[in-house]
Amino acid sequence: MKYDIWHKVSILFFGIVFLSSCDCVQQVKGVVVDKVTDKPIADVLVRKEHGSEREMKTDSTGEFKLSAISGGVFGCPAMDISAFKQGYKIATATVPAGGEIKIELEK
C-alpha cells in the first residue's frame, strides 16, 4: 500500500518537472523589402509579438534575426512578428520556429 502511493507521487512529481522544463529556443530570420521595388529596407523595427517582447532593427541589407525562449511541450511554436517603418504600413506574419521569411512593406 505504501509503495503504491509513493509510486504515484513520484510519477506526478517527475511529470510536473518534465512538462515545466520543456522550453525551446525560437529562432526566425528574414529580410524586409519594399513591395514595389523589391529592394531591402534598413532600420525596420521587427518585433516578436506575444510573450517576451523581443525586437531588433534590420541591417543595411534588410536582414534580421530574432530569437526567444518559449514553452514547447510538443515542439517549438511558431513566432508571430510585426515589422514597422515610418512611411510604410505595418506588416505582420507568423513564422515557424527555425523558419525564414521575406516581408514586403507597402507604402
Secondary structure, DSSP 8 states (H G I E B T S, - for coil): -HHHHHHHHHHHHHHHHHHHT-EEEEEEEEEEEETTT--B-SS-EEEE-SSS--EEE--TTSEEEEEEEEE-TTS---EEEEEE-TTS--EEEEE-TT-EEEEEE--
